[in-house]
């Protein structure tokens, strides 16, 4: 049997579960440091993924609750797109990463973990970040503290989200 030490996952199993939509909960608690919100405006907010695929994984989430991008008003969609572009620049310059995956998983069949509330993902990438341990061992190694990454991005966010 293989064991993977992942202390950050303890919060997932031990903390009080949020009732309803996690993104609506975050939107009502933007100022709570535990939410790890990097930026917000009148249409959307930028938040760290609490259980990321890679260090620095951020999301842009509209305040409007919907599972369909077709329901978003044009001004919300445009503002989200602007925030994605700014977030990519933040990741490239502050992390610094060599590439960024951006995208949405719309619906359970598309891989959405929180399918009831649309959101963009921004995942920083580095050459070699998927190496032998990911390929052969099915294991991902995170080389940095998630809190350190959040603080580094938060300290620089105001320079990018304008």
Secondary structure per residue as TSV (DSSP state, phi and psi in degrees):
chain	resnum	aa	ss	phi	psi
A	1	X	-	360.0	133.9
A	2	X	-	-96.0	146.5
A	3	X	-	-125.0	139.3
A	4	X	-	-120.0	122.0
A	5	X	-	-81.0	115.7
A	6	X	-	-141.2	75.2
A	7	X	G	-61.4	-28.0
A	8	X	G	-65.2	-21.8
A	9	X	G	-75.0	-14.6
A	10	X	H	-58.9	-38.8
A	11	X	H	-57.3	-37.7
A	12	X	H	-60.4	-39.9
A	13	X	H	-92.5	-19.5
A	14	X	H	-103.5	-24.2
A	15	X	S	-79.4	159.8
A	16	X	-	-63.3	132.4
A	17	X	-	-75.5	140.6
A	18	X	-	-81.1	130.3
A	19	X	-	-80.0	133.6
A	20	X	S	80.4	-151.8
A	21	X	-	-76.6	123.3
A	22	X	H	-64.0	-35.8
A	23	X	H	-71.5	-35.8
A	24	X	H	-66.5	-36.9
A	25	X	H	-62.1	-46.5
A	26	X	H	-61.5	-42.7
A	27	X	H	-62.6	-26.4
A	28	X	H	-87.8	-7.1
A	29	X	T	-131.8	38.2
A	30	X	T	-53.5	-38.0
A	31	X	T	-79.6	-11.5
A	32	X	-	-72.7	117.1
A	33	X	G	-59.1	-27.5
A	34	X	G	-63.3	-23.7
A	35	X	G	-75.1	-18.7
A	36	X	-	55.0	47.7
A	37	X	E	-83.6	127.2
A	38	X	E	-85.8	-33.4
A	39	X	E	-164.7	150.4
A	40	X	E	-148.8	152.7
A	41	X	-	-134.1	-162.5
A	42	X	S	-75.0	-15.9
A	43	X	S	-108.2	-31.5
A	44	X	E	-157.2	173.8
A	45	X	E	-138.8	158.5
A	46	X	E	-113.6	125.5
A	47	X	E	-136.5	149.5
A	48	X	E	-73.5	145.0
A	49	X	-	-75.9	123.3
A	50	X	T	-68.0	-28.7
A	51	X	T	-129.2	75.9
A	52	X	-	-76.3	158.3
A	53	X	S	-79.4	-31.0
A	54	X	S	-148.1	155.2
A	55	X	T	-58.1	132.3
A	56	X	T	92.4	4.2
A	57	X	-	-61.9	114.9
A	58	X	E	-115.8	162.8
A	59	X	E	-135.5	147.2
A	60	X	E	-109.1	124.1
A	61	X	E	-127.2	128.8
A	62	X	E	-74.8	150.7
A	63	X	S	-68.7	-28.8
A	64	X	S	-70.7	122.6
A	65	X	-	-83.8	115.3
A	66	X	-	-160.0	153.8
A	67	X	S	-98.2	-1.0
A	68	X	-	-124.1	123.4
A	69	X	G	-64.3	-23.1
A	70	X	G	-63.7	-22.3
A	71	X	G	-83.2	-13.1
A	72	X	S	-75.3	135.6
A	73	X	-	-68.2	153.0
A	74	X	H	-55.5	-40.1
A	75	X	H	-66.9	-33.2
A	76	X	H	-69.5	-45.8
A	77	X	H	-60.1	-43.5
A	78	X	H	-66.0	-41.5
A	79	X	H	-66.0	-39.0
A	80	X	H	-61.1	-42.7
A	81	X	H	-63.5	-39.8
A	82	X	H	-63.2	-43.0
A	83	X	H	-66.9	-33.9
A	84	X	H	-63.8	-47.1
A	85	X	H	-59.3	-43.7
A	86	X	H	-66.7	-38.8
A	87	X	H	-64.4	-38.2
A	88	X	H	-62.5	-43.5
A	89	X	H	-63.0	-42.3
A	90	X	H	-58.4	-47.4
A	91	X	H	-63.3	-44.8
A	92	X	H	-64.2	-37.2
A	93	X	H	-91.8	-30.2
A	94	X	H	-98.1	-33.8
A	95	X	S	-65.8	-42.6
A	96	X	-	-81.3	137.5
A	97	X	-	-106.8	163.5
A	98	X	S	-96.0	-10.6
A	99	X	E	-165.9	168.7
A	100	X	E	-143.1	130.4
A	101	X	E	-90.7	131.0
A	102	X	E	-124.3	149.4
A	103	X	E	169.1	176.4
A	104	X	-	-129.7	145.1
A	105	X	-	-111.1	103.8
A	106	X	-	-97.7	105.7
A	107	X	S	94.9	156.4
A	108	X	G	-59.8	-40.4
A	109	X	G	-63.0	-24.2
A	110	X	G	-91.8	0.9
A	111	X	T	97.9	12.5
A	112	X	-	-66.3	125.3
A	113	X	S	-82.1	-33.4
A	114	X	S	-122.4	83.8
A	115	X	T	-78.0	-17.5
A	116	X	T	-80.6	-8.2
A	117	X	S	-140.8	111.3
A	118	X	-	-60.2	150.2
A	119	X	E	-165.5	148.4
A	120	X	E	-90.5	144.0
A	121	X	E	-106.8	143.3
A	122	X	E	-130.6	112.5
A	123	X	E	-115.7	115.2
A	124	X	E	-68.4	144.9
A	125	X	E	-134.3	151.5
A	126	X	-	-131.9	148.6
A	127	X	T	-61.7	127.0
A	128	X	T	88.0	3.9
A	129	X	S	-71.4	-17.0
A	130	X	S	-110.2	96.7
A	131	X	-	-115.3	-159.5
A	132	X	H	-59.6	-35.2
A	133	X	H	-69.9	-34.5
A	134	X	H	-71.2	-42.5
A	135	X	H	-72.1	-49.8
A	136	X	H	-87.3	-40.3
A	137	X	H	-95.1	-8.8
A	138	X	-	61.8	30.6
A	139	X	-	-127.8	140.0
A	140	X	-	-110.2	135.4
A	141	X	-	-106.7	126.1
A	142	X	-	-100.9	117.7
A	143	X	-	-85.5	5.8
A	144	X	S	-145.3	159.5
A	145	X	-	-73.1	133.2
A	146	X	H	-63.4	-37.1
A	147	X	H	-65.6	-39.7
A	148	X	H	-62.9	-41.7
A	149	X	H	-63.7	-46.7
A	150	X	H	-57.2	-48.7
A	151	X	H	-61.7	-40.2
A	152	X	H	-63.6	-44.4
A	153	X	H	-69.5	-42.4
A	154	X	H	-62.5	-41.8
A	155	X	H	-61.9	-24.8
A	156	X	H	-107.2	-7.2
A	157	X	H	-57.0	-41.0
A	158	X	H	-64.6	-18.9
A	159	X	H	-77.3	-20.1
A	160	X	H	-111.8	-38.6
A	161	X	-	-93.2	93.8
A	162	X	-	-123.0	360.0
